[in-house]
């Protein structure tokens, strides 16, 4: 937004040229109405609550998760898995707390996997539905902006006798189009992609926790668990592009013998 407004000022424009309350009401109100028709109310409310996740990330890192699991694995190795009952109830993350409590209660390993994988699937389904709300808003906003521009032009046509008023009215009418395109591409669509990225990170963290709890139930050595989880985290981390290799300089032709 800073780049767009800065470019407007550099071109000799004024911020007042694009500050139209009526255009904002048409675009934002019309987009909200279209989204409300498209989306069930419970999903819409969940998507609104996820708005803070677009700007703030409170997800625990993979390294911290591994260290926490290793702490539980070490105690379970020495004192038995039942000794983790107090620690399990004090865990802040609800997914890890539930998985470890199931393990402490003696639930079969296959049942633990089924229950927790089902929970991951439900979370993923809900997160995708919340991201689609912002995707839908990004699709409706430009069209609503065009509707606002047409409505403005209708008002302009009523005053064709005054050329100055016509020029000013046309400029104001197109502000709604700017609002629709801008809010879709600056906020709604990027927000949808950010929520999808957050969802993938949370799913990977939950899968890492499940692998750790499974290893604890199996009674594996804490060092082996650490190695396994670190490899798992590396495999599921975003891959970075390898730097381009520099080509070796071409060999100089041998000097001709005289």
C-alpha positions in Angstrom: 0.0 0.0 0.0 2.9 2.3 0.7 4.3 1.6 -2.7 1.0 2.4 -4.4 0.3 5.6 -2.5 3.9 6.6 -2.9 3.7 6.1 -6.6 0.5 8.2 -6.7 2.3 11.1 -4.9 5.3 10.9 -7.2 3.0 11.2 -10.2 1.7 14.4 -8.8 -1.5 13.0 -7.3 -3.0 13.5 -3.9 -4.1 10.9 -1.3 -7.4 12.7 -1.2 -8.0 11.6 -4.8 -8.5 8.0 -3.7 -10.0 8.6 -0.3 -13.7 8.1 -1.0 -15.9 6.8 1.9 -18.7 5.9 -0.5 -16.4 3.7 -2.6 -15.1 2.0 0.5 -18.7 1.3 1.7 -19.7 -0.1 -1.7 -16.7 -2.4 -2.1 -16.2 -3.6 1.5 -19.9 -3.9 2.3 -20.7 -5.6 -1.0 -17.8 -8.0 -0.6 -18.8 -8.9 2.9 -22.4 -9.5 1.8 -21.3 -11.8 -1.0 -19.0 -13.7 1.3 -21.8 -14.1 3.9 -24.1 -15.6 1.2 -21.3 -18.0 0.1 -20.0 -19.0 3.5 -21.8 -20.6 6.5 -21.8 -18.3 9.5 -19.7 -20.6 11.7 -16.9 -20.8 9.1 -17.1 -17.0 8.6 -16.6 -16.4 12.3 -13.7 -18.8 12.5 -12.1 -17.1 9.5 -12.5 -13.7 11.2 -10.8 -15.1 14.4 -7.9 -16.3 12.2 -7.2 -12.8 11.0 -4.5 -12.3 13.6 -2.6 -15.4 12.3 -2.0 -13.4 9.1 0.2 -11.0 10.9 1.4 -12.9 14.0 2.9 -16.4 14.2 2.8 -18.1 17.6 3.6 -21.6 16.3 6.3 -23.4 18.3 9.4 -24.2 16.3 10.5 -27.7 15.4 13.6 -27.5 17.5 11.6 -26.6 20.7 9.1 -29.4 20.0 11.9 -31.9 19.7 13.6 -30.8 22.9 10.3 -31.1 24.7 9.6 -34.5 23.4 13.2 -35.7 24.3 12.6 -34.5 27.9 9.5 -36.7 28.1 11.3 -39.6 26.4 14.2 -39.5 28.8 11.9 -39.6 31.9 9.7 -42.3 30.4 12.9 -44.4 29.6 14.0 -44.1 33.3 10.8 -44.2 35.2 8.2 -45.6 32.8 5.6 -43.9 30.7 3.1 -43.7 33.6 5.5 -41.2 35.3 4.6 -38.6 32.6 1.0 -38.2 33.9 1.7 -34.9 35.7 3.8 -33.5 32.8 1.2 -34.5 30.3 -1.6 -32.6 32.0 0.6 -29.4 32.2 1.5 -29.4 28.4 0.3 -26.1 26.8 -0.2 -27.5 23.3 -3.6 -29.3 23.3 -2.6 -31.8 20.5 0.6 -33.0 22.3 -1.2 -33.0 25.6 -4.0 -35.2 24.2 -1.6 -37.6 22.5 0.6 -38.0 25.5 -2.3 -38.5 27.9 -3.6 -41.3 25.6 -0.2 -42.9 25.8 0.0 -42.6 29.6 -3.5 -44.2 29.8 -2.2 -47.2 28.0 -4.1 -46.7 24.8 -3.0 -49.0 21.9 -0.5 -47.4 19.6 -2.6 -47.9 16.5 -5.6 -46.3 18.2 -3.4 -43.3 19.2 -2.4 -42.9 15.6 -5.9 -43.2 14.3 -7.3 -40.7 16.8 -4.6 -38.1 16.3 -4.5 -38.4 12.5 -8.2 -37.9 12.5 -7.7 -34.7 14.5 -5.1 -33.5 12.1 -7.4 -34.2 9.2 -10.2 -32.2 10.8 -7.9 -29.3 11.6 -6.7 -29.3 8.0 -10.2 -29.3 6.7 -11.3 -26.4 8.9 -8.1 -24.4 8.1 -8.7 -24.8 4.3 -12.3 -23.6 4.7 -11.2 -20.5 6.6 -8.6 -19.7 3.9 -11.2 -20.1 1.2 -13.2 -17.3 2.8 -10.5 -14.8 2.0 -10.0 -16.3 -1.4 -13.8 -15.8 -2.1 -13.5 -12.2 -0.9 -10.5 -11.7 -3.2 -12.6 -12.9 -6.1 -15.7 -10.8 -5.3 -14.0 -7.5 -4.5 -12.9 -6.5 -8.0 -16.4 -7.2 -9.4 -18.0 -5.2 -6.6 -15.6 -2.4 -7.5 -16.7 -2.4 -11.1 -20.3 -2.2 -9.9 -19.4 0.8 -7.8 -17.7 2.5 -10.8 -20.8 1.9 -12.9 -23.0 3.4 -10.2 -20.8 6.4 -10.1 -21.0 6.8 -13.8 -24.7 6.7 -13.7 -24.6 9.7 -11.4 -22.2 11.5 -13.7 -24.5 11.1 -16.7 -27.1 13.2 -14.9 -24.8 16.2 -15.1 -23.5 16.1 -18.7 -24.2 19.8 -19.1 -21.4 20.7 -16.7 -18.1 19.4 -18.2 -16.0 20.1 -15.1 -18.4 18.2 -13.0 -18.3 15.3 -15.5 -14.5 15.0 -15.4 -14.5 15.1 -11.6 -17.3 12.6 -11.3 -15.6 10.1 -13.7 -12.4 10.3 -11.6 -14.4 9.7 -8.4 -16.4 6.8 -10.0 -13.2 4.8 -10.9 -12.0 5.0 -7.3 -14.3 2.1 -6.5 -12.6 -0.1 -9.1 -9.2 0.8 -7.5 -10.5 -0.1 -4.1 -11.9 -3.5 -5.3 -8.7 -4.5 -7.2 -6.4 -3.2 -4.5 -8.1 -4.8 -1.5 -8.3 -8.1 -3.3 -4.6 -8.2 -4.3 -3.1 -6.4 -1.4 -5.0 -8.1 1.4 -7.6 -10.8 0.7 -5.6 -13.1 -1.6 -2.3 -12.7 0.2 -4.1 -13.4 3.5 -5.6 -16.6 2.1 -2.1 -17.8 1.0 -0.6 -16.8 4.4 -3.3 -18.9 6.2 -2.6 -21.9 4.0 1.1 -21.5 4.8 0.4 -21.3 8.5 -1.8 -24.4 8.2 1.0 -26.4 6.6 3.4 -25.4 9.4 0.9 -26.4 12.1 0.1 -29.7 10.4 3.9 -30.5 10.2 4.3 -29.6 13.9 1.4 -31.9 14.8 2.9 -34.8 12.7 6.2 -34.2 14.4 4.6 -34.5 17.9 2.7 -37.6 16.9 6.0 -39.2 15.7 7.6 -38.3 19.0 4.8 -39.7 21.1 4.8 -42.9 19.0 8.5 -43.3 19.6 8.0 -42.8 23.4 5.3 -45.5 23.5 7.6 -47.9 21.6 10.3 -47.3 24.2 12.9 -46.1 21.8 16.2 -44.6 23.0 16.0 -40.8 23.4 19.1 -40.3 21.2 17.5 -42.4 18.5 14.2 -40.4 18.9 16.2 -37.1 18.5 17.8 -38.3 15.3 14.6 -39.6 13.9 12.7 -36.3 14.7 15.5 -34.1 13.3 15.5 -36.1 10.1 11.7 -35.9 9.9 11.8 -32.1 10.5 14.4 -31.6 7.8 12.4 -33.6 5.3 9.3 -31.6 5.9 11.0 -28.2 6.0 10.7 -25.9 3.0 13.4 -26.7 0.5 15.8 -23.9 -0.5 17.0 -23.5 -4.0 20.6 -24.5 -4.4 22.8 -21.7 -5.7 23.7 -21.8 -9.3 27.0 -23.4 -10.0 29.5 -21.2 -11.8 30.7 -22.6 -15.0 34.4 -23.3 -15.2 36.3 -21.0 -17.6 36.9 -22.5 -21.0 40.4 -23.9 -21.5 42.7 -21.7 -23.6 43.8 -23.3 -26.9 47.4 -24.5 -26.9 49.8 -22.3 -28.7 50.8 -23.5 -32.1 54.3 -24.8 -32.4 56.4 -23.1 -35.0 
